[in-house]
Every structure is written in structure tokens, then in C-alpha cells.
């Protein structure tokens, strides 16, 4: 408990899945939370659960592909809490499609959220943390698909690979300019979240097929990723920047 005591954290895509799990665990570890999402009711529900457990949280409607929205969220949370120490760029979507058949419209939509949104989160996260005059941590959600290829996920592979190297570039910038901000990426394997569940018409068959890809013999749970995020957000990882935290049940070890 209290691994994140007195830290103010922003989690994008916090209405469900990994974002919700990270926000709830951050709050249990003592952080004040700002949760953002396009799903107002579900995002508000995450904050309500935080507050019912005795924590402090606030919800902002937020399109991560919008620079104006990023300005409003950072300004709003600084006005509310006066500082910012942790940014988790979690919001993302998945659209299947190979390099030959995927539409350009789908490519651009996915990139606007998965890569443009993370770029804006890094850019405005740095500004927000610096305004609070605190050291801080930025955590970008990439994927195993940012490390290895999938023939039917061309745009998703490209976006998550982009997040991986954007993270390293930003980490070097922050280190060399003395900001005190660390930047790292998390690379989950398949986690049984709504995004994965909704990716196939036969959820149970899909689940069995995905389990077979992971040497540990199961899919990940949202808290498996949330614990990794707590570590990167906490002072326990003060010597960790530009790194990839792979949490994948052995998927990429094969």
C-alpha cells in the first residue's frame, strides 16, 4: 500500500479494461487520479469506484487524438490539483487488416488514436509535469504487437512499434534536458479485456486459441498489467527509463 502516495496521476482510456484496472490500482496505492475517456458514463463509474473506496478522482471527457482536448485536460487537472507526476497513455483501439487489404481510412483512424494520441500525451504530459515542478513518470502502453509482427494487424503493428521508439526518443530527451521525467513502455500479451473479447464472434473459441499462444497456459488479467504500471509510476523504478516492460506470459520468448 501507498507505493504512489501523494502522486497525481492521469490515466487515459480509463473507462474499462486495462485503463480502469490501472486507475483503480493506482488509487489503492495512494495516488490521486484523473481518468479520461470518450465513454463518459463508464469513465465516471471508474471515478465513483475510486471515491467509494476512499480515494480522490476526477473524470474528463477526452479525445486523445485532439490537441485541444489535451490542453484542456492538462490545464483542468493542474487547476484542480496543482501538479502532475504520472501520465499513463493507455487509450487505444484495434482494427484488423493486412498490409494489402486494410483501408487507408482505417489506417488513419487507428494511427490518430494509437500513435498521435500517445505523441500528444507525451508532449503535454511533459509540459504538465514540468509546470508542477516535480519529477515524474510517463508510461506508454505499447503491445507485444510492437515487438513482433502479425499478418492481419498491419496498422496496429505499426502504431505499437511507433509507440515503442517514440518512448525511447522521449526518454532520452527528458534525461538529457534534466527534466527528472522517466518515460517507459509496457508491452502486454493478450489480456482478457473487452477489446480482445469483442474481436471475434465466438469468444470462447477465440479465448482457447489465444491461450494456446502463451506458454504459461493462460491469458493475462488486467491487474497483471496494472502491477507493472504501479512499478513504473513509483519511485521504485527511479533508474528505469527508455525501457520496455514486457508482460506477456512468455509470448515473445518463443
C-alpha positions, 0 to 999 in steps of 0.5 A: 500500500501507498507505493504512489502516495501523494502522486497525481496521476492521469490515466487515459482510456480509463473507462474499462479494461486495462485503463480502469484496472490501472486507475483503480490500482493506482488509487489503492496505492495512494495516488490521486487520479484523473481518468479520461475517456470518450465513454463518459458514463463508464469513465465516471463509474471508474471515478465513483469506484475510486471515491467509494473506496476512499480515494480522490478522482476526477473524470474528463471527457477526452479525445486523445487524438485532439490537441485541444482536448489535451490542453484542456485536460492538462490545464483542468487537472493542474487547476484542480490539483496543482501538479502532475507526476504520472501520465499513463497513455493507455487509450487505444483501439484495434482494427484488423487488416493486412498490409494489402487489404486494410483501408487507408481510412482505417489506417488513419483512424487507428494511427490518430488514436494509437500513435498521435494520441500517445505523441500528444500525451507525451508532449503535454504530459511533459509540459504538465509535469514540468509546470508542477515542478516535480519529477515524474513518470510517463508510461506508454502502453505499447503491445507485444504487437510492437515487438513482433509482427502479425499478418492481419494487424498491419496498422496496429503493428505499426502504431505499437512499434511507433509507440515503442521508439517514440518512448525511447526518443522521449526518454532520452530527451527528458534525461538529457534536458534534466527534466527528472521525467522517466518515460517507459513502455509496457508491452502486454500479451493478450489480456482478457479485456473487452477489446480482445473479447469483442474481436471475434464472434465466438469468444470462447473459441477465440479465448482457447486459441489465444491461450494456446499462444502463451506458454504459461497456459493462460491469458493475462488479467488486467491487474497483471498489467496494472502491477507493472504500471504501479512499478513504473509510476513509483519511485521504485523504478527511479533508474528505469527509463527508455525501457520496455516492460514486457508482460506477456506470459512468455509470448515473445520468448518463443 
